[in-house]
Amino acid sequence: MVNHDGAEGAAAAYVLSAMQAQPLLDARRNQLEVAATSLDLGITVVHLRLTDAGVLLPDGAILIWESVERIMGAQKDALIAPCFRLERGEPHRLRTFSETTQRPLSLMATRSAPTLLLAGFTMHRIKDTDPKRDTQAKLDSIAPVVGRVLDTTTGLGYTASAASSAADEVVTVERDPAVLGLARHNPWSRELFGKSNIVQWVGDASVLIAKCDDRSFTRIIHDPPALSLAGELYAATFYEHLYRVLRPGGRLFHYAGNPRSALGRRVTRGVRERLADAGFRRLRPRPAAFGIVAYR
């Protein structure tokens, strides 16, 4: 549940961050009457009239200057900034507390698509890349992404959305309703809820996969949270199920972390060993995607 209004299923409306507030303040400082910015985190550009009281929004509401400055002041990191949803001109920060993980969860803007911040961890790579390019690198490592695809961790839905462009069907699994609640407010996640060939399962992937038929997927993208947050998604039993549900000749991408870090190397070694034990072959590092590709 999103804490500001209790509307978990709310449709994305006006959403902005410091990155969209900055042009408004710049235009005001330069005494301009109109400013160009975005009300959907950079997907589209709108031209808004500036008044003494604030910014005139397309729905007729006024975003007062004090609120613009509050949105601007919320950014504490150069790479990410908190997202705010506007309701009748009043900004409400898009954050919640996850009952599933017992940790805080926030939607954070980047220079591209937003990411999730969970207990201090961003759920996408943002240094020297962005969430969209990060997602595409993972998919490119197992291209072509065709047939029936399993996405084990929905998150904001970028993987499922990108995979759905060529796949016949994408089954995407998310265990945390709070994550899906924030995704519904994210303008960049609209395809997740609007494409007919994306099938959403809500639940624990380590449990739900046991119900999948043998050899039922041609591609699997396994992009789990950190090992400390979701150890069950790194377990040997789960890998055995991944092997079981993958068709012969199918491909798996497994995110494992930065291969140049000590932690990333340690996680990668463990992942490789357990994937091999489960029956996967032709295990190949994909350092550009921070992961491993394996074949059945």
VMD Tcl script that draws the C-alpha trace (Angstrom):
set ca {
  {0.00 0.00 0.00}
  {1.33 3.43 -0.90}
  {1.34 5.42 2.31}
  {-0.01 8.74 1.08}
  {-3.45 7.71 -0.09}
  {-3.97 4.01 0.45}
  {-4.72 3.52 -3.25}
  {-2.55 0.58 -4.23}
  {-4.20 0.24 -7.62}
  {-4.18 3.92 -8.56}
  {-3.32 4.78 -12.15}
  {-0.23 6.80 -12.87}
  {-1.04 10.53 -12.91}
  {1.34 13.49 -12.70}
  {4.64 12.27 -11.26}
  {7.80 14.31 -10.98}
  {11.07 14.62 -9.11}
  {13.80 17.19 -8.60}
  {14.89 16.51 -12.16}
  {11.57 17.89 -13.41}
  {11.32 20.59 -10.72}
  {14.67 22.12 -11.71}
  {13.47 23.54 -15.08}
  {10.50 25.15 -13.33}
  {12.70 26.92 -10.81}
  {15.17 27.93 -13.53}
  {12.36 29.46 -15.60}
  {11.03 31.34 -12.59}
  {14.47 32.70 -11.79}
  {14.79 33.88 -15.39}
  {11.34 35.52 -15.16}
  {9.85 33.38 -17.94}
  {6.11 32.92 -18.34}
  {6.28 29.33 -19.61}
  {8.54 26.41 -18.67}
  {9.16 23.09 -20.41}
  {9.31 20.05 -18.16}
  {7.77 16.59 -17.77}
  {4.89 15.37 -15.65}
  {5.63 11.68 -16.30}
  {9.30 11.45 -15.31}
  {10.70 12.30 -18.71}
  {8.53 10.27 -21.07}
  {6.88 13.36 -22.56}
  {7.47 17.11 -22.42}
  {4.82 19.68 -21.49}
  {4.88 23.47 -21.49}
  {3.42 24.92 -18.31}
  {2.42 28.48 -17.49}
  {4.11 30.06 -14.49}
  {2.22 32.36 -12.13}
  {3.12 34.27 -9.00}
  {1.50 31.52 -6.95}
  {3.09 28.57 -8.73}
  {2.85 26.35 -11.80}
  {-0.48 25.93 -13.61}
  {-0.99 22.21 -14.27}
  {-2.99 20.80 -17.21}
  {-5.82 19.77 -14.87}
  {-6.18 23.36 -13.65}
  {-4.54 22.80 -10.26}
  {-1.67 24.97 -9.05}
  {1.61 23.47 -7.90}
  {2.74 26.20 -5.52}
  {6.36 27.31 -5.51}
  {6.88 26.09 -1.96}
  {5.98 22.59 -3.12}
  {8.29 22.83 -6.13}
  {11.12 23.77 -3.80}
  {10.25 20.89 -1.47}
  {10.45 18.43 -4.36}
  {13.77 19.97 -5.38}
  {15.14 19.82 -1.87}
  {14.32 16.13 -1.46}
  {17.17 15.11 -3.77}
  {20.21 14.09 -1.70}
  {22.05 12.02 -4.32}
  {23.32 13.10 -7.72}
  {22.09 9.94 -9.47}
  {18.62 9.45 -7.95}
  {15.82 11.62 -6.59}
  {12.56 10.82 -4.76}
  {9.43 10.70 -6.92}
  {6.27 12.62 -6.02}
  {2.73 12.05 -7.24}
  {0.62 15.18 -7.59}
  {-2.94 15.14 -6.32}
  {-4.79 18.38 -7.05}
  {-1.41 20.09 -7.08}
  {-0.28 18.64 -3.76}
  {2.90 16.49 -3.94}
  {2.99 13.15 -2.12}
  {6.18 11.15 -2.00}
  {5.96 7.69 -3.55}
  {7.26 5.50 -0.77}
  {5.87 2.82 1.48}
  {6.82 0.14 3.97}
  {6.96 -3.39 2.64}
  {5.21 -5.87 4.89}
  {6.84 -8.64 2.86}
  {10.44 -7.57 3.45}
  {9.85 -5.44 6.55}
  {11.88 -2.70 4.90}
  {11.18 0.78 3.46}
  {10.60 1.03 -0.27}
  {10.72 4.13 -2.49}
  {10.33 5.01 -6.16}
  {13.41 6.99 -7.21}
  {13.89 8.97 -10.42}
  {17.01 8.71 -12.56}
  {17.95 10.47 -15.79}
  {16.06 7.66 -17.51}
  {13.42 5.34 -16.05}
  {12.98 5.26 -12.26}
  {14.33 2.55 -9.99}
  {13.25 1.16 -6.65}
  {15.19 1.81 -3.47}
  {14.79 -1.08 -1.03}
  {16.54 -0.79 2.32}
  {19.25 1.36 0.75}
  {19.76 -0.88 -2.32}
  {18.74 0.34 -5.78}
  {17.02 -2.44 -7.69}
  {18.70 -1.46 -10.97}
  {22.21 -0.50 -11.94}
  {22.46 3.28 -12.22}
  {26.21 3.99 -12.28}
  {27.46 4.41 -15.86}
  {24.11 3.09 -17.12}
  {20.39 3.44 -16.38}
  {17.50 1.08 -15.60}
  {16.39 0.74 -19.22}
  {19.87 0.03 -20.59}
  {20.54 -2.27 -17.64}
  {17.42 -4.26 -18.51}
  {18.25 -4.41 -22.20}
  {21.78 -5.68 -21.50}
  {20.30 -8.63 -19.63}
  {17.89 -9.46 -22.44}
  {20.56 -9.06 -25.12}
  {22.65 -11.70 -23.37}
  {20.01 -14.36 -24.17}
  {18.74 -12.95 -27.48}
  {16.54 -13.65 -29.26}
  {14.00 -13.46 -26.44}
  {11.18 -15.41 -28.06}
  {8.57 -18.01 -27.22}
  {7.35 -18.29 -23.64}
  {9.47 -16.31 -21.18}
  {9.71 -16.48 -17.39}
  {10.68 -13.32 -15.51}
  {11.19 -14.43 -11.91}
  {11.14 -10.96 -10.30}
  {8.75 -8.37 -11.75}
  {9.88 -5.27 -9.87}
  {8.81 -2.26 -11.93}
  {8.13 -4.47 -14.93}
  {10.87 -3.26 -17.26}
  {12.10 -6.78 -18.04}
  {8.62 -8.12 -18.70}
  {7.74 -5.13 -20.88}
  {10.91 -5.33 -22.97}
  {10.66 -9.10 -23.35}
  {7.02 -8.89 -24.42}
  {7.92 -7.04 -27.61}
  {9.08 -10.28 -29.28}
  {7.96 -13.09 -26.96}
  {4.67 -14.91 -27.39}
  {4.01 -14.71 -23.65}
  {5.85 -13.41 -20.60}
  {5.04 -14.81 -17.17}
  {6.34 -12.42 -14.53}
  {6.38 -13.11 -10.79}
  {6.41 -10.61 -7.91}
  {6.16 -11.60 -4.27}
  {5.74 -8.10 -2.82}
  {2.40 -6.30 -3.30}
  {4.08 -3.07 -2.17}
  {6.38 -3.21 -5.20}
  {3.41 -3.59 -7.54}
  {1.66 -0.74 -5.73}
  {4.54 1.61 -6.54}
  {4.77 0.24 -10.08}
  {1.15 1.29 -10.66}
  {2.16 4.88 -9.91}
  {5.22 4.73 -12.16}
  {4.58 6.13 -15.66}
  {7.35 3.92 -17.04}
  {5.54 0.77 -15.84}
  {2.32 1.25 -17.80}
  {3.02 -1.58 -20.26}
  {3.24 -4.04 -17.38}
  {-0.46 -3.50 -16.70}
  {-1.60 -2.97 -20.27}
  {-0.09 -5.64 -22.55}
  {-2.14 -8.75 -23.20}
  {0.86 -11.09 -23.52}
  {2.18 -10.26 -20.03}
  {0.81 -12.58 -17.34}
  {1.38 -11.48 -13.74}
  {1.71 -13.91 -10.87}
  {1.80 -12.54 -7.33}
  {3.64 -14.78 -4.90}
  {6.98 -16.30 -4.00}
  {8.77 -17.47 -7.15}
  {10.54 -20.19 -5.19}
  {7.11 -21.66 -4.36}
  {5.20 -20.91 -7.57}
  {7.84 -22.42 -9.84}
  {7.07 -25.85 -8.40}
  {3.64 -25.55 -10.06}
  {5.06 -24.86 -13.53}
  {5.07 -27.63 -16.12}
  {8.31 -29.25 -17.20}
  {10.00 -27.66 -20.23}
  {7.43 -24.87 -20.40}
  {9.72 -21.84 -21.00}
  {12.16 -20.98 -23.79}
  {13.90 -18.17 -21.90}
  {14.28 -17.32 -18.22}
  {15.46 -14.00 -16.78}
  {16.41 -14.40 -13.14}
  {17.29 -11.00 -11.67}
  {16.92 -11.51 -7.90}
  {17.50 -8.95 -5.17}
  {20.70 -9.15 -3.15}
  {21.44 -12.53 -1.60}
  {20.86 -11.05 1.85}
  {17.30 -10.05 0.85}
  {16.17 -13.16 -1.04}
  {18.37 -16.16 -0.26}
  {15.66 -18.60 -1.40}
  {16.12 -17.36 -4.99}
  {19.76 -18.49 -4.91}
  {19.06 -21.95 -3.46}
  {20.01 -25.22 -5.18}
  {16.39 -26.41 -5.07}
  {15.23 -23.30 -6.93}
  {17.92 -23.77 -9.59}
  {16.77 -27.36 -10.08}
  {13.28 -26.06 -10.80}
  {14.67 -23.45 -13.22}
  {16.38 -26.27 -15.10}
  {13.24 -28.41 -15.05}
  {10.94 -25.74 -16.52}
  {13.40 -24.63 -19.22}
  {13.05 -26.28 -22.61}
  {16.03 -28.11 -24.15}
  {18.13 -25.50 -25.93}
  {16.60 -22.77 -23.78}
  {18.65 -20.03 -22.15}
  {18.79 -18.56 -18.67}
  {20.20 -15.20 -17.62}
  {21.10 -14.94 -13.94}
  {22.10 -11.59 -12.42}
  {24.96 -12.04 -9.96}
  {26.38 -8.58 -9.24}
  {29.46 -6.58 -10.14}
  {32.13 -9.05 -11.30}
  {34.83 -6.57 -10.30}
  {33.78 -6.51 -6.64}
  {34.77 -9.11 -4.06}
  {31.12 -9.75 -3.20}
  {30.14 -10.04 -6.86}
  {32.90 -12.56 -7.55}
  {31.92 -14.61 -4.51}
  {28.23 -14.65 -5.46}
  {29.10 -15.50 -9.07}
  {31.19 -18.50 -8.02}
  {28.37 -19.87 -5.89}
  {25.79 -19.29 -8.62}
  {27.93 -21.05 -11.25}
  {28.48 -24.06 -9.01}
  {24.80 -24.48 -8.16}
  {23.65 -23.95 -11.75}
  {26.11 -26.61 -12.94}
  {24.97 -28.98 -10.21}
  {21.36 -28.44 -11.35}
  {22.29 -29.59 -14.87}
  {22.89 -26.34 -16.74}
  {25.67 -26.35 -19.32}
  {27.69 -23.83 -21.30}
  {27.81 -21.37 -18.42}
  {29.14 -18.08 -19.78}
  {29.95 -14.86 -17.90}
  {28.30 -11.71 -19.20}
  {30.21 -8.98 -17.36}
  {28.49 -6.15 -19.24}
  {25.18 -7.35 -17.78}
  {26.66 -8.31 -14.38}
  {25.50 -11.89 -14.82}
  {25.80 -15.40 -16.19}
  {24.14 -17.11 -19.15}
  {23.42 -20.83 -18.94}
  {21.87 -23.30 -21.38}
  {19.83 -26.43 -21.00}
}
mol new
graphics top color blue
foreach p $ca { graphics top sphere $p radius 0.5 }
foreach p [lrange $ca 0 end-1] q [lrange $ca 1 end] { graphics top cylinder $p $q radius 0.2 }
display resetview
